[in-house]
Amino acid sequence: MKQVIEIENLKSSIKEFYKPEVWHYVTLNASDIDGVCKLQWIFTKYEQKDESIIFEADVEFDSTIDSIADIIPSAIMSEMEVVDLFGLKIKDINSGLYLDETSMKTPLKVNNNG
Amino acid sequence: MAKKTINIPLGSQHISLLEPIRFNFTTENEKIVDVDWDVGFVHRGIERACTTDFEYKQVGYVVARVCGLCAITHSLAYTMGIEQLLQLEIPKKIQYLRLLMLELDRIHSHMLCLSHVSENAGFEGMFMKIMADRELVMDIQEAISGNRVQFDYVSIGGVNRDLELETEKLLKTNLSELEKKIDDLMDKFTNNWSLSLKYKNIGVLTKENAYIMNALGPMARAAGAKIDVRLETNNFPYEEVGYEPIIETSGDIHARNLVRLKEIKNSIKMVRNIVDGLPQGEIEVKAKGKPNGETFVRLEAPRGEIFYYLRANGKNILQRVRIKTPTFSQIPVMVDIFKGANYADAHAILASFDPCMSCTAK
């Protein structure tokens, strides 16, 4: 099931929905679709067959979005990954998970030729 | 005794773990009170390569190289995603053969972890014994797929080899021998007094924290959390071949050891059932067209959930290949477990996480 959200409502939407013993946070997935950053927060239900919810939002690459790591601690990993590999800014999340100063910047943006 | 604060690094190169991960422990006397971490030493840009340098038919062989331990899970998760985008129905025989390799992968990977846990608790002889016994399953995998590590067994629409009669005989003989060795190990890990001192009540993850921190795989199940992708998807006929969820409750290294040992036993049972009930039929169905749309696949790898997201637009090069591996998402769980532990136990605790940095820094 997919739920399109306004990016401003990200934290409130996750907070309202998420229960740690019911929903498993799989990951934050980002894709560069025609220059727009498509973000998907993917959850699956514990002990239920193929039941999932995807919160989806399109944002500009120069946007700054909220982190949900204060609600779901393990989200910090996928948020750091998105910051590094797509150059998106996420509040309180630093770059440098994978890339250092000499690395290619934002390698997963489509028009990045190194 | 006066309180003394010391910073002690573990890694990025350390004798207790032959992979590049760094934890920086802040300790007060012997107790770990804070943990800093760094996992980004060997980022290889595989996701980018999959959408720039390789066509979708080649990517299965690229992602198999994300990891040498769960190579079959990576190539299978990717391949299943492509098959979904191509709307390809996979016959039961192919599903059975794929499942066979998945569970054999779990056996050898769990044995590798158990050997490292032994070594890090000072039991080097046991490390060597488990590694030697592990050859029994490595030989089976080689006989089935032709390779010991990078199997390249799965292809879009099928598998690359059928199960030969000779291989089936080898499989049954080796598994019988292995099962006795696992029983012996179970006895040692359960009853040996010295091992108990090293593992019991050490590196504890509570059930509540397992859910809060999104723990996965044997780490979660050892804490009493029923978290297993095999329970949550219809990807494979797990119930049909005898899958049983293995749950322990103490959440310590000892519990993680027991979960892995019992899962090996369950995987042996499943492998036997798969071979005995292997349906007749072809090992490949022809794929038509080009992938279009988006999908995701989750599989239970030896360390927990592997997740692949694919997005395609009907061309040979995919728009997005997203790989999420179990160790990557469990770094916060590891930090949580380390806090409050004694530094002297850190190496054994780390080994019991069974971390895979090759997967993490894909």
Interface residues (C-beta under 8 A of the other chain):
Chain A: P20 E21 H24 Y25 V26 T27 N29 S31 D32 I33 Q40 I42 T44 K45 Y46 E47 Q48 K49 D50 E51 I72 P73 S74 I76 M77 S78 L85 G96 L97 Y98 L99 S103 M104 P107 L108
Chain B: V39 G40 H43 G45 E47 R48 T51 Y211 I212 M213 N214 K226 I227 L231 E232 T233 N234 F296 R298 E305 F307 Y309 R311 Q319 R320 R322 K324 F328 S329 Q330 I331 P332 V333 D336 A361
